[in-house]
Every structure is written in C-alpha cells, then in structure tokens.
Amino acid sequence: RILRRTHVDEIPQLWNVLCGQMTLVGPRPEQPEIVAELERRFPHYTRRQLVKPGITGWAQLRCGYAGSELGTAWKLCHDLFYVKRRSVLIDALILVETGVVAFRDAHRALRAPQERFLLSEESPRG
C-alpha cells in the first residue's frame, strides 16, 4: 500500500524509458488485453497511440484512474488533447505538476463530467 501511495512502484518503468519503449510524458500505456475492446467502444482511441506511452501524462494528472466507461472516455479526451498539442513546454509543465502531485495525496477523488457530455450520440452542431 505504501509503495502504491508513494508511486515507488513506477520506478521500474524508467527502464522502459531508457530502452526507448516509453517516454516520461505521454498517454499511460493500457493493458494489451483490453485495447481491442477500447478501440471498438471509443472512436479515435487508436489516435492516442500516435505517440509513445509515458510514465505520466495530461490525462493521468487531470483524471486519475479511470475505473469505468465514463472515466475511460474522460481520460481519452485528455489524451487526445495532449497528442494534438504536445510540446516541450507542455511536457515540462506536466513533469513539474507530477512532482507536486507525487508529494501530496495523489489518490484524491477527481470530478468527472456528466455522462451525456462524453457519450452523447448527438453531434455538437445539432
């Protein structure tokens, strides 16, 4: 429990960064067993794979752990935002914020939007 709360269990992922399989900042990697299901359920899910996965990321900071379909959709929105707008400055800001979060209670409850905001069948233009 202490390892999880202090994020010490993330340290082995640094090896993946050194091997070039991951980056410090990017969408968190997903379990291979559920990727096909997520690609089927969420349009544009594969676009988050345009960049290498990262140890930390915009969606991880803003949404925490998904745990539900609504949470996964909310994280996908943030991952796509990051993929579209990523830059060295944004990566640096994410790393700084990750450092701040690591030293406070990172398992806080994060507010998700209403389900109709993410999973609406209607187009935004009516």
Phi, psi and omega in degrees: 000320180294319178301316181293316183293326181267358178066018177296334180292350178275345184303320178301338178292342176299329176299318178296327177292314180297328179279353179085009179276338180223170173239172176291319183239132178166176177300138179297141178293147180254155178295128184303330182295332185254357181299316181300319179294318179295321178296325179288321185278328186241118177299144177071011180301323183294341180294335178291344180270008176290341177239157179295149176293158182232165177288323177228165180194172181301312181294324180297319180288319186276333188240345183069218180267137187293286177077355179202170177296318178297316179296321179295318178296319180295317178294322178299319177303316180290322178297317180292324175301314180296313182302320182287327188244015186296147179199171178297320180296314180297318177300318179296317179296320178296318179297319178295314180296324177298319177298320178294314181296324181296335182262002173235186183289099184281349182261038178282158178283128178253142184278128177259156179287171176293151184301321182294336178295321184266321191250021180294139179276344181281147175281153182295339182269002174099000000 
